[in-house]
Amino acid sequence: MTAILPLPEPGDEILSVEALARLTGAVRRDLQIEWLKKNRWYFNLNRGGDPIVGRLYANLKLSGVEVKTIVQQSQWEPPST
């Protein structure tokens, strides 16, 4: 049986500030980053240094799905034109 996951609505692709604080149990970004690293969550930092977590990734992770990177960034090259 194939599960169909709903995709985030446009503009709702990343966790909100409130959702990230609820997930990590911390309001301060340094504590959020510490929690994300400790729990082995993939995240990026925006220009202001705030952690950014994708909503689809978070939904999968919270559902117990093991999320792995398919292609390592160092192996990826843009298509030649």
VMD Tcl script that builds the backbone (N, CA, C; Angstrom):
set m [mol new atoms 243]
animate dup $m
set s [atomselect $m all]
$s set {name element resname resid chain x y z} {
  {N N MET 1 A 0.848 -1.181 0.000}
  {CA C MET 1 A 0.000 0.000 0.000}
  {C C MET 1 A 0.887 1.235 0.000}
  {N N THR 2 A 0.613 2.165 -0.864}
  {CA C THR 2 A 1.386 3.392 -0.967}
  {C C THR 2 A 0.686 4.501 -0.199}
  {N N ALA 3 A 1.453 5.154 0.665}
  {CA C ALA 3 A 0.897 6.280 1.424}
  {C C ALA 3 A 1.036 7.549 0.611}
  {N N ILE 4 A 0.024 8.363 0.608}
  {CA C ILE 4 A 0.072 9.639 -0.080}
  {C C ILE 4 A 0.121 10.722 0.981}
  {N N LEU 5 A 1.212 11.483 0.960}
  {CA C LEU 5 A 1.387 12.550 1.936}
  {C C LEU 5 A 0.947 13.872 1.341}
  {N N PRO 6 A 0.198 14.658 2.097}
  {CA C PRO 6 A -0.193 15.971 1.582}
  {C C PRO 6 A 1.024 16.898 1.550}
  {N N LEU 7 A 1.138 17.658 0.479}
  {CA C LEU 7 A 2.229 18.615 0.373}
  {C C LEU 7 A 1.841 19.905 1.081}
  {N N PRO 8 A 2.834 20.639 1.585}
  {CA C PRO 8 A 2.525 21.922 2.236}
  {C C PRO 8 A 1.894 22.892 1.241}
  {N N GLU 9 A 1.062 23.749 1.745}
  {CA C GLU 9 A 0.459 24.790 0.913}
  {C C GLU 9 A 1.543 25.779 0.501}
  {N N PRO 10 A 1.409 26.420 -0.649}
  {CA C PRO 10 A 2.386 27.436 -1.049}
  {C C PRO 10 A 2.518 28.508 0.032}
  {N N GLY 11 A 3.750 28.853 0.353}
  {CA C GLY 11 A 4.012 29.827 1.409}
  {C C GLY 11 A 4.102 29.201 2.782}
  {N N ASP 12 A 3.860 27.885 2.868}
  {CA C ASP 12 A 3.843 27.182 4.148}
  {C C ASP 12 A 4.868 26.046 4.134}
  {N N GLU 13 A 5.935 26.220 3.341}
  {CA C GLU 13 A 6.916 25.154 3.147}
  {C C GLU 13 A 7.843 24.952 4.335}
  {N N ILE 14 A 8.011 25.973 5.171}
  {CA C ILE 14 A 8.912 25.854 6.318}
  {C C ILE 14 A 8.132 26.029 7.611}
  {N N LEU 15 A 8.685 25.498 8.692}
  {CA C LEU 15 A 8.042 25.652 9.991}
  {C C LEU 15 A 8.055 27.118 10.403}
  {N N SER 16 A 6.969 27.555 10.975}
  {CA C SER 16 A 6.889 28.926 11.475}
  {C C SER 16 A 7.775 29.062 12.707}
  {N N VAL 17 A 8.016 30.284 13.105}
  {CA C VAL 17 A 8.800 30.555 14.313}
  {C C VAL 17 A 8.143 29.873 15.506}
  {N N GLU 18 A 6.825 29.953 15.575}
  {CA C GLU 18 A 6.094 29.344 16.686}
  {C C GLU 18 A 6.196 27.820 16.662}
  {N N ALA 19 A 6.063 27.233 15.466}
  {CA C ALA 19 A 6.136 25.772 15.346}
  {C C ALA 19 A 7.531 25.266 15.702}
  {N N LEU 20 A 8.562 25.993 15.290}
  {CA C LEU 20 A 9.924 25.590 15.616}
  {C C LEU 20 A 10.174 25.692 17.116}
  {N N ALA 21 A 9.645 26.734 17.742}
  {CA C ALA 21 A 9.787 26.872 19.195}
  {C C ALA 21 A 9.044 25.747 19.919}
  {N N ARG 22 A 7.873 25.393 19.413}
  {CA C ARG 22 A 7.106 24.296 20.030}
  {C C ARG 22 A 7.822 22.961 19.849}
  {N N LEU 23 A 8.385 22.730 18.660}
  {CA C LEU 23 A 9.107 21.497 18.371}
  {C C LEU 23 A 10.313 21.339 19.291}
  {N N THR 24 A 11.112 22.401 19.396}
  {CA C THR 24 A 12.365 22.317 20.147}
  {C C THR 24 A 12.205 22.598 21.632}
  {N N GLY 25 A 11.099 23.215 22.000}
  {CA C GLY 25 A 10.898 23.590 23.399}
  {C C GLY 25 A 11.732 24.796 23.803}
  {N N ALA 26 A 12.197 25.545 22.799}
  {CA C ALA 26 A 13.048 26.701 23.074}
  {C C ALA 26 A 12.670 27.862 22.163}
  {N N VAL 27 A 12.727 29.066 22.710}
  {CA C VAL 27 A 12.460 30.267 21.934}
  {C C VAL 27 A 13.767 30.813 21.368}
  {N N ARG 28 A 14.838 30.717 22.134}
  {CA C ARG 28 A 16.137 31.231 21.678}
  {C C ARG 28 A 16.697 30.371 20.558}
  {N N ARG 29 A 17.183 31.025 19.508}
  {CA C ARG 29 A 17.655 30.270 18.347}
  {C C ARG 29 A 18.866 29.415 18.646}
  {N N ASP 30 A 19.749 29.843 19.555}
  {CA C ASP 30 A 20.908 29.006 19.873}
  {C C ASP 30 A 20.480 27.699 20.525}
  {N N LEU 31 A 19.435 27.753 21.343}
  {CA C LEU 31 A 18.917 26.530 21.970}
  {C C LEU 31 A 18.153 25.673 20.961}
  {N N GLN 32 A 17.482 26.315 20.002}
  {CA C GLN 32 A 16.814 25.567 18.945}
  {C C GLN 32 A 17.839 24.813 18.101}
  {N N ILE 33 A 18.920 25.497 17.734}
  {CA C ILE 33 A 19.975 24.871 16.940}
  {C C ILE 33 A 20.598 23.720 17.710}
  {N N GLU 34 A 20.822 23.923 19.004}
  {CA C GLU 34 A 21.382 22.857 19.851}
  {C C GLU 34 A 20.465 21.635 19.836}
  {N N TRP 35 A 19.156 21.842 19.983}
  {CA C TRP 35 A 18.193 20.742 19.988}
  {C C TRP 35 A 18.183 20.029 18.636}
  {N N LEU 36 A 18.167 20.812 17.554}
  {CA C LEU 36 A 18.139 20.226 16.212}
  {C C LEU 36 A 19.371 19.361 15.961}
  {N N LYS 37 A 20.529 19.855 16.368}
  {CA C LYS 37 A 21.766 19.076 16.190}
  {C C LYS 37 A 21.753 17.818 17.061}
  {N N LYS 38 A 21.358 17.977 18.313}
  {CA C LYS 38 A 21.335 16.851 19.245}
  {C C LYS 38 A 20.413 15.738 18.749}
  {N N ASN 39 A 19.293 16.117 18.158}
  {CA C ASN 39 A 18.301 15.148 17.690}
  {C C ASN 39 A 18.467 14.798 16.216}
  {N N ARG 40 A 19.572 15.243 15.644}
  {CA C ARG 40 A 19.971 14.887 14.276}
  {C C ARG 40 A 18.931 15.271 13.224}
  {N N TRP 41 A 18.448 16.505 13.344}
  {CA C TRP 41 A 17.522 17.053 12.359}
  {C C TRP 41 A 18.307 17.846 11.336}
  {N N TYR 42 A 17.924 17.737 10.070}
  {CA C TYR 42 A 18.525 18.532 9.015}
  {C C TYR 42 A 17.874 19.907 9.028}
  {N N PHE 43 A 18.686 20.946 8.978}
  {CA C PHE 43 A 18.168 22.308 8.945}
  {C C PHE 43 A 19.179 23.208 8.247}
  {N N ASN 44 A 18.721 24.373 7.855}
  {CA C ASN 44 A 19.577 25.415 7.293}
  {C C ASN 44 A 19.446 26.643 8.177}
  {N N LEU 45 A 20.365 27.559 8.016}
  {CA C LEU 45 A 20.279 28.844 8.701}
  {C C LEU 45 A 19.978 29.917 7.662}
  {N N ASN 46 A 19.056 30.812 8.000}
  {CA C ASN 46 A 18.801 31.918 7.083}
  {C C ASN 46 A 19.853 33.007 7.305}
  {N N ARG 47 A 19.765 34.052 6.553}
  {CA C ARG 47 A 20.753 35.132 6.637}
  {C C ARG 47 A 20.846 35.725 8.042}
  {N N GLY 48 A 19.750 35.727 8.774}
  {CA C GLY 48 A 19.736 36.263 10.136}
  {C C GLY 48 A 20.231 35.272 11.185}
  {N N GLY 49 A 20.565 34.037 10.756}
  {CA C GLY 49 A 21.060 33.031 11.688}
  {C C GLY 49 A 19.973 32.184 12.328}
  {N N ASP 50 A 18.738 32.342 11.859}
  {CA C ASP 50 A 17.630 31.546 12.396}
  {C C ASP 50 A 17.599 30.174 11.730}
  {N N PRO 51 A 17.324 29.112 12.490}
  {CA C PRO 51 A 17.215 27.783 11.885}
  {C C PRO 51 A 15.943 27.672 11.043}
  {N N ILE 52 A 16.085 27.032 9.889}
  {CA C ILE 52 A 14.966 26.829 8.970}
  {C C ILE 52 A 14.784 25.323 8.776}
  {N N VAL 53 A 13.559 24.842 9.036}
  {CA C VAL 53 A 13.242 23.419 8.889}
  {C C VAL 53 A 12.057 23.295 7.941}
  {N N GLY 54 A 12.191 22.440 6.950}
  {CA C GLY 54 A 11.105 22.212 6.010}
  {C C GLY 54 A 9.939 21.487 6.674}
  {N N ARG 55 A 8.731 21.917 6.340}
  {CA C ARG 55 A 7.536 21.327 6.958}
  {C C ARG 55 A 7.350 19.864 6.551}
  {N N LEU 56 A 7.561 19.536 5.280}
  {CA C LEU 56 A 7.409 18.149 4.842}
  {C C LEU 56 A 8.427 17.260 5.556}
  {N N TYR 57 A 9.670 17.739 5.662}
  {CA C TYR 57 A 10.706 16.998 6.383}
  {C C TYR 57 A 10.282 16.786 7.831}
  {N N ALA 58 A 9.796 17.831 8.479}
  {CA C ALA 58 A 9.376 17.734 9.878}
  {C C ALA 58 A 8.233 16.733 10.034}
  {N N ASN 59 A 7.266 16.773 9.118}
  {CA C ASN 59 A 6.146 15.826 9.188}
  {C C ASN 59 A 6.623 14.384 9.056}
  {N N LEU 60 A 7.542 14.155 8.126}
  {CA C LEU 60 A 8.075 12.804 7.948}
  {C C LEU 60 A 8.856 12.367 9.186}
  {N N LYS 61 A 9.709 13.232 9.673}
  {CA C LYS 61 A 10.551 12.919 10.833}
  {C C LYS 61 A 9.673 12.624 12.059}
  {N N LEU 62 A 8.663 13.436 12.278}
  {CA C LEU 62 A 7.774 13.238 13.431}
  {C C LEU 62 A 6.899 11.998 13.278}
  {N N SER 63 A 6.742 11.529 12.041}
  {CA C SER 63 A 5.956 10.320 11.785}
  {C C SER 63 A 6.786 9.052 11.903}
  {N N GLY 64 A 8.085 9.231 12.168}
  {CA C GLY 64 A 8.952 8.075 12.329}
  {C C GLY 64 A 9.575 7.587 11.042}
  {N N VAL 65 A 9.424 8.348 9.965}
  {CA C VAL 65 A 10.021 7.970 8.690}
  {C C VAL 65 A 11.488 8.386 8.716}
  {N N GLU 66 A 12.375 7.453 8.346}
  {CA C GLU 66 A 13.796 7.779 8.296}
  {C C GLU 66 A 14.068 8.505 6.981}
  {N N VAL 67 A 14.474 9.750 7.094}
  {CA C VAL 67 A 14.720 10.578 5.925}
  {C C VAL 67 A 16.215 10.583 5.655}
  {N N LYS 68 A 16.591 10.158 4.446}
  {CA C LYS 68 A 18.000 10.137 4.060}
  {C C LYS 68 A 18.192 10.981 2.822}
  {N N THR 69 A 19.362 11.553 2.717}
  {CA C THR 69 A 19.706 12.306 1.518}
  {C C THR 69 A 20.000 11.310 0.408}
  {N N ILE 70 A 19.372 11.495 -0.721}
  {CA C ILE 70 A 19.559 10.576 -1.842}
  {C C ILE 70 A 20.901 10.828 -2.525}
  {N N VAL 71 A 21.218 12.081 -2.753}
  {CA C VAL 71 A 22.468 12.436 -3.421}
  {C C VAL 71 A 23.238 13.383 -2.516}
  {N N GLN 72 A 24.486 13.068 -2.247}
  {CA C GLN 72 A 25.320 13.959 -1.460}
  {C C GLN 72 A 25.554 15.236 -2.255}
  {N N GLN 73 A 25.549 16.377 -1.582}
  {CA C GLN 73 A 25.724 17.655 -2.268}
  {C C GLN 73 A 27.050 17.696 -3.028}
  {N N SER 74 A 28.092 17.093 -2.486}
  {CA C SER 74 A 29.387 17.130 -3.147}
  {C C SER 74 A 29.382 16.327 -4.449}
  {N N GLN 75 A 28.424 15.418 -4.605}
  {CA C GLN 75 A 28.333 14.609 -5.806}
  {C C GLN 75 A 27.435 15.231 -6.868}
  {N N TRP 76 A 26.632 16.177 -6.494}
  {CA C TRP 76 A 25.668 16.755 -7.416}
  {C C TRP 76 A 26.333 17.834 -8.256}
  {N N GLU 77 A 26.013 17.843 -9.528}
  {CA C GLU 77 A 26.470 18.888 -10.433}
  {C C GLU 77 A 25.270 19.354 -11.228}
  {N N PRO 78 A 25.210 20.652 -11.509}
  {CA C PRO 78 A 24.097 21.115 -12.320}
  {C C PRO 78 A 24.148 20.518 -13.721}
  {N N PRO 79 A 22.998 20.312 -14.341}
  {CA C PRO 79 A 23.003 19.738 -15.684}
  {C C PRO 79 A 23.699 20.672 -16.664}
  {N N SER 80 A 24.451 20.084 -17.568}
  {CA C SER 80 A 25.121 20.903 -18.577}
  {C C SER 80 A 24.139 21.240 -19.673}
  {N N THR 81 A 24.282 22.431 -20.205}
  {CA C THR 81 A 23.343 22.883 -21.257}
  {C C THR 81 A 24.015 22.914 -22.605}
}
mol reanalyze $m
mol bondsrecalc $m
mol representation Tube
mol addrep $m
